[in-house]
Amino acid sequence: MSPGCKRRATQAVTPGVAVTYVAELQPLLRDARGVVSFIEVEPQTLWRSRGSAAAPVIDHAVLDTIRALPLRPLAHGVGMPIGGSVVPDDAEMELL
């Protein structure tokens, strides 16, 4: 984890409104500061398959688009819950 990420992760966060990232909303999200506080990202939606035996990879183009938005990111794992009764796959944890 980069020092900047660690610093931001430990800062108090003011509650606000979050919108789940969908590419079609991107034009609206660029101007959403003040109305929306967070962009909710489901990490597994950024993963791309390399075949049945290979671990998935991150779509860095989409990730960079999300990073460029003027909103704070919020990870939300729907298809890969953390802290549940099923141990996550190591390759998925690495991507997360």
N, C-alpha and C positions, 0 to 999 in steps of 0.2 A: 504494500500500500504506500502510495506516495505521501510525503509529509503534509502536503496540502489537503489531501483527502482525510487524513487522520485528524488534522486540526478542525476541519469543517464538521467531521462526524461527532466531535465532542462539544461543539457549540450548542447552546440552547436554541431550539427552533420554535418560532412563533406559529401557532396553529393557523391554518389557512385552507383555501380551496385547492383541490387537486383535480386534474383532468388526465385521464388515461391517454397515452400517446397513440395516435392513429395518424398515419402519414397524411391523410386527406385533411386533417385539422391544422396542419403545419402553418399555412398562411395566417390563420386566426391566432395561433399560439405565439407567433412572432410579436404580436401587438397585445398580448394578454396580460402583461404585467400590470398589477393594480387590481385586476379582476380575478386572476388565477395566480396562486402562489407556487404551486408545484406541478411538475409534469411526472405523472405516474408511468413507470416503464415496467412492463413484464419482461424480464431478461430473456426468457426462453423464446420470445418473439423475434429476438435479434440473432438467434442461433441458426446456422445453415448447415444442413447435412452434407457430408462428404462421402456418403455411401453407408451401407448397413454396418460395416465393421469399424469404420473410422469415427473418432470423436467429432462432434459438431464444432464449428468455428463461429466466431462472432462476425457479424456483418458490420465492419468498421465504418462503412459509408453512412449507414443509418445511425449508428452510434454517434458519429461526428455531427450529424444533422441535429440530433437531440441535444448534444452538448452545446451547440451554437444557440439554442433557444434561451431567452432571458428568464428562464424559470429554473428553480432548484429541482433536481431529479429525486424521485422517490421510487425505490425498487419494490415491486409487488409480485411475489411468486405465487401464481395461481396453480400452474401445472407442476410446480416443484416446491411444495411447502417445506420450510426449514423448521426444525424443532418438533417434528411430528414423530409418529411411531415407526415410520419407514426411513431407513438410512438412505440419504441421497447418493446418487451415482458420483463417483470421484471426478469424472470428466465434467459433469455438470457443475459441481462445486467449484472446480477450477475456473470455469467460464464466469460463474457468478462473481 
